[in-house]
Amino acid sequence: MRKIVIIFGTRPEAIKMAPVVLRLKEEAEAFQVKVAVTAQHRQMLDQVLELFNVVPDYDLDLMTPDQDLFDITVRVIKGLKDLLEKERPQLVLVHGDTTTTFAAALAAFYLHIPVGHVEAGLRTRDKYRPFPEEINRRLVGSLADYHFAPTPWARDNLLAEGVPAENIWVTGNTVIDALQMIATLVAREDKTWSDFLTERYGLTLDSRRLILVTGHRRENFGPGFRNICLALRDLVETRPDIHLVYPVHLNPRVQEPVRDILVGTRVATQQAPVSFTLEVAGGGLLSLLPPLDYAPFVYLMSKSYLVLTDSGGIQEEAPGLGKPVLVMREVTERPEGLWANTVKLVGTDRLEIIRAVRELLDNPASYQAMAQAQNPYGDGQAASRIVQILAKILD
């Protein structure tokens, strides 16, 4: 029996690892799988686990108020020591670029347990952008024994760093597997999710073009987020044909500029989270929501005209639904989208964000060129490929 411990702690990790967990559990005669979560994101993690029906075997429940990177790193390493010594798996499987990922890989290394890295090889070559993700993924790349790269470009990054070619496999990105599963679900239950958003948040979609916004990157804290909010305010005040929907991250450094610039005196403010829908005089609709569970978020993404984001995963997901993505960052570790013309970098310059959005709203040719471009991140079979490779590795 091949024994694997899969470790993750955040919502994006859970989304991207759920297809691998489910596929491994389908091979119960061949694999013994234990799922350990650190709960680096508690509430956001739990709703993904419930959505995909993944029940952790171990829950370290490490999240505390105002935790920082030092706290998370230390608690993950110490929390996993006893677990890994007890289980002694043949392999620890981690994902991506979070602090949980780095600390889990380091804990496995200390105990001489091989590490498999899903979504390996992404790089910006700028150690502080994104922070701390760029260094996390580089460190995990040094600690990992087996590397599951989503694209040929990611594989080439690993080869350039001296990783042996026989330890790298190009699999596609598991987020496309997850997206296809949930997109099928929400399409089948379209009215259910429409009613849910109306009843829960007062959000009703009409003929206006929906612009979906997300933002949470540390490197955008401060002037970056203020510029983003100023651009959003200008757009919604001058475009009666748009409905701008922004599920606002709970981090106070994201909430503060949203309250200051987008809420202002428009409605009575409350303590976090911001939540309201308002028709701006002479402009469009503005909806500020709390963070959404994955299924209603995928529903909104499927209904959107375009997506504005500083996220990583959405650069992969939205093109899978035919939605152009404007990335509010200066660099991206996912340049395949730039090359394929599914995404464009717009940074956090107020005027550039406005210009890029207006270009897609007013120029049908520009919009179609992005919306119809082929998504470079996979075909929805990445988890199956990874499981087949794991069988060969562990034999």
NUVEX-388273 format. One line per field, with one value per residue (C-alpha): residue number from 1; residue in one letter; x, z negated, y negated. Coordinates in steps of 0.001 Angstrom, whole numbers, plus 524288, in hexadecimal, padded with zeros to 5 digits. Each point is the difference from the previous one (the first is absolute). Layout:
<recs>
resi <- c(NUM/...)
resn <- c(A/...)
c1 <- c(X/...)
c3 <- c(Z/...)
c2 <- c(Y/...)
</recs>
This chain:
<recs>
resi <- c(1/2/3/4/5/6/7/8/9/10/11/12/13/14/15/16/17/18/19/20/21/22/23/24/25/26/27/28/29/30/31/32/33/34/35/36/37/38/39/40/41/42/43/44/45/46/47/48/49/50/51/52/53/54/55/56/57/58/59/60/61/62/63/64/65/66/67/68/69/70/71/72/73/74/75/76/77/78/79/80/81/82/83/84/85/86/87/88/89/90/91/92/93/94/95/96/97/98/99/100/101/102/103/104/105/106/107/108/109/110/111/112/113/114/115/116/117/118/119/120/121/122/123/124/125/126/127/128/129/130/131/132/133/134/135/136/137/138/139/140/141/142/143/144/145/146/147/148/149/150/151/152/153/154/155/156/157/158/159/160/161/162/163/164/165/166/167/168/169/170/171/172/173/174/175/176/177/178/179/180/181/182/183/184/185/186/187/188/189/190/191/192/193/194/195/196/197/198/199/200/201/202/203/204/205/206/207/208/209/210/211/212/213/214/215/216/217/218/219/220/221/222/223/224/225/226/227/228/229/230/231/232/233/234/235/236/237/238/239/240/241/242/243/244/245/246/247/248/249/250/251/252/253/254/255/256/257/258/259/260/261/262/263/264/265/266/267/268/269/270/271/272/273/274/275/276/277/278/279/280/281/282/283/284/285/286/287/288/289/290/291/292/293/294/295/296/297/298/299/300/301/302/303/304/305/306/307/308/309/310/311/312/313/314/315/316/317/318/319/320/321/322/323/324/325/326/327/328/329/330/331/332/333/334/335/336/337/338/339/340/341/342/343/344/345/346/347/348/349/350/351/352/353/354/355/356/357/358/359/360/361/362/363/364/365/366/367/368/369/370/371/372/373/374/375/376/377/378/379/380/381/382/383/384/385/386/387/388/389/390/391/392/393/394/395)
resn <- c(M/R/K/I/V/I/I/F/G/T/R/P/E/A/I/K/M/A/P/V/V/L/R/L/K/E/E/A/E/A/F/Q/V/K/V/A/V/T/A/Q/H/R/Q/M/L/D/Q/V/L/E/L/F/N/V/V/P/D/Y/D/L/D/L/M/T/P/D/Q/D/L/F/D/I/T/V/R/V/I/K/G/L/K/D/L/L/E/K/E/R/P/Q/L/V/L/V/H/G/D/T/T/T/T/F/A/A/A/L/A/A/F/Y/L/H/I/P/V/G/H/V/E/A/G/L/R/T/R/D/K/Y/R/P/F/P/E/E/I/N/R/R/L/V/G/S/L/A/D/Y/H/F/A/P/T/P/W/A/R/D/N/L/L/A/E/G/V/P/A/E/N/I/W/V/T/G/N/T/V/I/D/A/L/Q/M/I/A/T/L/V/A/R/E/D/K/T/W/S/D/F/L/T/E/R/Y/G/L/T/L/D/S/R/R/L/I/L/V/T/G/H/R/R/E/N/F/G/P/G/F/R/N/I/C/L/A/L/R/D/L/V/E/T/R/P/D/I/H/L/V/Y/P/V/H/L/N/P/R/V/Q/E/P/V/R/D/I/L/V/G/T/R/V/A/T/Q/Q/A/P/V/S/F/T/L/E/V/A/G/G/G/L/L/S/L/L/P/P/L/D/Y/A/P/F/V/Y/L/M/S/K/S/Y/L/V/L/T/D/S/G/G/I/Q/E/E/A/P/G/L/G/K/P/V/L/V/M/R/E/V/T/E/R/P/E/G/L/W/A/N/T/V/K/L/V/G/T/D/R/L/E/I/I/R/A/V/R/E/L/L/D/N/P/A/S/Y/Q/A/M/A/Q/A/Q/N/P/Y/G/D/G/Q/A/A/S/R/I/V/Q/I/L/A/K/I/L/D)
c1 <- c(80000/80597/7FE6B/7FEDE/7FD74/7FA3C/801CF/7F990/7FA6D/7FA3A/7F41E/807A5/807CE/7F390/7F999/80BC9/802DD/7F1F0/80032/80C9E/7FA5A/7F37E/80741/80923/7F489/7FA08/80C25/7FE1A/805BE/80C9C/801C4/7FE52/7FD74/7FFF6/7FBE1/805AE/7FB8A/806B2/7F44D/808A4/7F2F6/7F58C/7F2AD/803E8/8067B/7F44F/7F647/808B3/80193/7F142/7FDB6/8090C/7FC38/80E03/800E8/80D69/80637/807A0/7FC45/80ABB/7F6E3/80B7F/7F946/8006C/7FC13/80A4D/80933/80C19/80948/808D4/7F48C/7FAEC/80D47/8039E/7F2B4/7FF18/80D79/7FDB7/7F20B/80409/80B66/7F803/7F67F/80A87/807A2/7F394/7FBE6/80D74/7FA9D/8076F/7FD28/7FB24/7F872/7FF1F/7FAE3/8045F/805D3/7F9FC/806D2/7F953/8061B/80DC4/7FF25/7FA12/80AAC/80A53/7F9EF/7FFEA/80E2C/8041B/7FA17/80603/7F297/7FF97/7F80A/7F775/7FCF2/7F381/80026/80ED5/808E0/7F8AB/8095B/80071/80E99/7FC4A/80143/7F634/7F582/7F7BA/803C4/80246/7FB6C/80B97/809E3/7F6E9/7FF47/80EA0/802E7/7F64A/80663/80CB8/7F9A7/7F751/803E4/7F516/7FAEA/7F2A7/8011F/7F378/80648/80C46/804A3/7FF56/8079D/80A7E/80173/802C6/809AB/80730/80135/80645/7F460/80230/7F704/7FBCB/7FA27/7F72E/7F2EC/7F75A/7F217/7F7A0/7FA86/7F6AA/7F84C/7F9F9/7FB7A/7F998/7FA3D/7F9AC/7F9EC/7F9F3/7FC7E/7F7FE/7F933/7FC87/7FB84/7F6B8/7FAD1/80063/7F392/803D1/80C80/7F92C/7F5D9/80A93/80784/7F392/7FB4B/80D39/805F4/7F530/80788/7F7C3/80630/7F99F/8040F/80BA1/80D5A/80578/80E02/804B3/80AF5/808E8/80BDE/80872/80E92/808F2/80869/7F3FF/7FD57/80049/800D2/7FD30/7F2B4/7FC94/802C2/7F7E0/7F48A/80119/7FF9A/7F41E/7F91A/802C3/7FB09/7F345/7FD50/801B9/7FAC4/7F156/80183/807EB/7FD63/80C71/7FFF8/80B1C/80086/80900/80AB1/7FED4/80DE7/7FEDC/80A25/7F6C4/7F388/80545/801C0/7F332/7F8E0/8070A/7FEB2/7F4DA/7F6E6/802A0/7F309/7F819/7F9FC/8007B/80CA6/80147/80B35/805EF/7FC4F/7FB4B/7F374/7F66A/7FAD9/7FE13/7FC0D/8094C/7F963/80330/80815/7FF06/7FD6C/809E3/7FF2F/8099D/7FECC/806C3/80916/7F7F7/8002B/805C6/7F375/7F926/80CD4/80101/7F1CF/8033C/80C3E/7F7D6/7F6A9/80AA5/8040F/80DFA/807EE/808E1/80902/80D40/7FDEE/8080C/7F5F4/7F5D1/809C0/7FE8D/7F18A/7F933/805C2/7FA8D/7F2A0/80369/80184/80ABA/80863/806A7/80A7A/8028C/80E40/80CF8/804D9/7F9C7/8052E/7F64A/80500/7F9AE/7F361/806EE/8059A/7F2CB/7F92C/7F677/80512/8064A/8084D/7FAD4/80724/7F9F9/80091/7F29E/7FF98/8053A/7F593/7F563/805A8/800F3/7F21F/7FA6A/80759/7F955/7F2C9/80058/807FF/7F96F/80BEA/808F3/7F63B/7FE27/80E9F/80163/7F33A/80246/80E74/8036E/80255/80E08/7FDFD/7FA84/7F4B4/7FA62/807BE/80B8B/7FBF7/7FEFD/80D87/805B6/7F9F4/80570/80D81/7FF20/7FD08/80C6D/80845/7FBA9/80198)
c3 <- c(80000/80427/7F4A2/802B0/7F6E6/80709/7F8C2/802C2/7F863/8087D/808AC/80CE7/7FBED/7FC57/80D04/807B5/7F7D0/7FED0/80D88/7FC64/7F2F7/80670/80AE4/7F66E/7F7BC/80C11/7FFFF/7F1FF/802CD/804C7/7F6FC/7F1A6/7FF4B/7F40F/80121/7F650/7FFB8/7F89F/8011E/803A1/80563/7F6E8/80503/80E54/7FF1C/7F9A5/80A7F/80AA7/7F892/7FEB4/80E50/804CD/7F505/7FB1F/7F1A6/7F9E7/7F802/7F872/7FD3C/7F95F/7FEDB/7FF47/803B1/7F59C/80073/805C5/80325/807D2/80875/7F47B/7F84D/80B51/803B5/7F247/7FCB7/80CAD/7FE5A/7F1C2/80262/80AD0/7F8C7/7F7F1/80B1C/809C1/7F60B/7FD32/80E29/80641/80DF0/80C44/80500/7FB64/80A72/7FF63/80925/8052A/7F884/7F29C/7F2E3/7FCBF/80C4C/7FC99/7F1AB/80322/809E7/7F61D/7F568/8094E/803A9/7F1B2/7FEB9/80CB9/80667/80EC7/80489/80C1E/80463/807B7/80822/7FFEA/8078B/80007/7FF0D/80108/7FC8C/7F6ED/7F1F7/7FACB/80A95/7FC9A/7F1A1/7F9B9/80A9B/80935/7F5CA/7FAA9/80D34/8024C/7F2C7/8024A/80D32/7F8D5/7F606/80924/8060A/80A27/80794/806AB/808F2/805C1/80CCD/80827/7FBC6/7F1B0/8035F/806B3/7F3DB/7F7EF/809EF/7FFBD/7F139/80140/7FD30/80719/80BC0/7FB81/7F3A3/80747/80683/80764/7FB9C/8023D/7F488/7F69D/7FE83/80D5B/7FAF1/7F45A/80825/80994/7F4E6/7F998/80C99/80409/7F2C8/80065/80E28/7FC41/7F49A/8060A/7F9AC/7F2C0/7FFB8/8056D/7F52D/7F5D1/80384/7FFEA/7F2F5/7F935/80572/80721/80C9A/80C5C/80D76/80B5D/80DE1/7FB9C/80272/7F3B5/7FC3E/7F54E/7F745/7F616/7F8C8/7F4B5/80381/7F560/809D1/8037E/7F1EB/7FE88/80C5E/808DC/7FA28/7FF39/80E8C/802DF/7F849/8068C/80D4B/7FC26/7FB03/80C9F/80834/7F8B3/7FFAB/80EAA/805B9/7FE6C/807F8/7F5B1/7F355/7F80A/7F624/7F61F/7F571/7F689/7F8EE/7F12F/7FDEB/7F9AD/80979/80B28/7F905/7FC22/80DA1/80461/7F4D7/8021F/80ED0/80479/7F452/7FB09/7FC5D/809FE/7F5E5/7F165/7FD25/7F6E8/7FA76/80905/80957/8098A/806A7/8084A/80DBE/804D7/80CD8/801D6/804CC/80E6F/7FFA8/7FE6C/7F518/7F52B/7F77B/7F4ED/7F9FC/7F59D/8051C/8074A/7FF3E/80BFB/8068F/8000A/8040F/80BB8/80323/8002E/807F5/809F9/800EE/800B2/80BE6/7FB41/7F395/7F8F8/7F64F/7F974/7FD2C/805AC/80174/8069A/80AFF/802B3/7FCF4/806DC/80D80/7FE4B/80052/80B52/7F792/80295/7F412/7FCBE/7F5D2/7F66B/7FDA7/805D5/8021E/800A5/7FDA3/80A3B/80CB5/80828/7FF35/8052B/80B61/802F9/7FED1/7F5AB/7F61B/80026/7F58D/7FC48/7F323/7F5C5/807D2/7FF12/80DFC/805EF/7F91D/80506/80DC7/800B1/7FAFB/8097F/80B3F/7FD4C/7FDE8/80C4A/809CB/803A8/807A2/7F42D/7F770/80925/801F7/7F16A/7FD98/80AFF/7FD41/7FBD7/7F184/7FE6C/7F2A1/80313/803DC/7F2E8/7FF44/7F7BD/7F3D0/80796/805B3/7F28F/7FA3B/80B1C/7FDCE/7F149/80239/807E4/7F679/7F3F3/8068D)
c2 <- c(80000/7F2D2/7F67B/7F167/7F48C/7F436/7F31B/7F2E5/7F49E/7F54C/7FEEA/7FFAC/80BFF/8072E/7FCE3/8048B/80C15/804CF/80672/80729/8048E/804C7/806DE/806DE/80469/80636/808A7/80491/80D65/7F9DD/7F439/7FD32/7F15F/7F743/7F1CC/7F640/7F1D2/7F519/7F6BC/7F47A/7FB28/8056D/7FBED/7FF37/80D4F/8069B/7FC0A/805B1/80CB9/800F8/7FC9E/80AD5/8095B/80147/803E3/7FD97/80AE0/7F5B2/7F1E9/7F824/7F41B/7F6B1/7F351/7F556/7F199/7F6F6/80B41/7FC84/807CE/8032F/805A1/8082D/8057E/80430/805CA/807BC/80618/80380/80470/80955/8063E/809A2/8028A/803B3/807FF/8079C/80236/8019E/7FEEB/80365/7F25E/7F2B5/7F894/7F124/7F598/7F303/7F4BF/7FDAE/7FF83/80CEA/805D0/7FBA0/803CF/80D54/802F1/7FC19/8088E/80BA6/7FD5A/7FFDC/80DA2/80514/80198/7FD94/7F443/7FE9C/7F21E/7FD68/7F363/7FFC1/7F6E9/7F309/7F465/7F12D/7FEEA/7F4BB/8049F/7F618/8012A/80729/7FFE6/809BE/80957/7FE8A/80434/80A7C/806AD/7FEC7/80621/80AF9/80228/80299/808F9/807E7/80CF7/800A4/7F450/7FF5E/7F429/7FA60/7FB7A/801D5/7F270/80419/80C55/7F7DD/7F78E/80C1C/80544/7F2F6/80167/80D54/808E1/80CFC/80175/80D96/7F9F2/7F656/802C5/7F65F/80306/7F3FB/7F875/806C3/7F359/802B0/80D47/7F952/7F512/8095B/807C5/7F407/7F8E5/80BDD/7FFA5/7F188/800A7/80AED/7F7EA/7F263/7FAE6/8057E/7F7EF/7F3FC/800DD/80293/7F3A0/7F7E7/80532/7FFD1/7F37C/7F8BF/80257/800C5/80069/7F8C0/7FC9B/7F7ED/805E2/80612/7FCCD/8092D/7FAE9/80697/7FAF5/80489/7FF77/7FAE0/7F8B0/7F7C4/7FBD5/7F141/7F7AA/80B8D/802EF/7F1A8/7FE97/80C23/7FA9A/7F2A5/80695/8080E/7F3D4/7F8AA/80B53/80205/7F15B/7FE4F/80CB5/8023D/80C8A/80763/8072C/8007B/80B3A/8007F/80A9C/7F8DF/80782/7FF37/7FB1A/7F26F/7FAA7/80379/7FBE5/7F29A/7FA12/80646/7F943/7F32A/7FF17/808CB/7FF56/7F24D/7F9B1/807AE/80909/801A6/80719/80B6D/807A4/80A49/80543/7F5C5/80470/7F83F/7FDAF/7F220/7F9AE/7F494/7F398/7FE79/80C5D/80E88/809B3/80251/80C21/80208/80D89/8080C/80AB1/80A21/80EB7/8067A/80472/7F2AA/7F9CB/80929/7FCAB/7F16D/8027A/80768/7F464/7F5B0/7F838/7FE90/801F2/7F65B/806B6/800BD/80E78/80B0A/80ADA/7F773/7FD95/80E8B/801B2/7F4B7/80303/80DB8/7F98D/7F706/7F3CF/7F5EF/7FD03/7F320/80295/7F4F1/80387/7FBE1/80DEB/80D79/80DA0/804A7/7F9E4/80AB4/7F82E/7F3EE/807B8/80624/7F2A4/804CC/7F5FC/7F287/7F975/7F287/7FDCC/7F729/7F36D/7F9A4/7FB01/80C97/80827/7F6E4/7FFE2/80EE0/80219/7F60E/8065D/80CFE/7F99B/7F7AE/807DA/80CE4/8049C/7FE45/80704/80B92/8018C/802AC/80722/809B9/80280/80DD6/801F0/80510/8062E/80D4F/8089D/80449/80CB5/7FB81/8079B/80CB4/7FDF2/7FD40/80C4D/8084A/7FA3E/80219/80E64/80176/7F803/80770/80D34)
</recs>
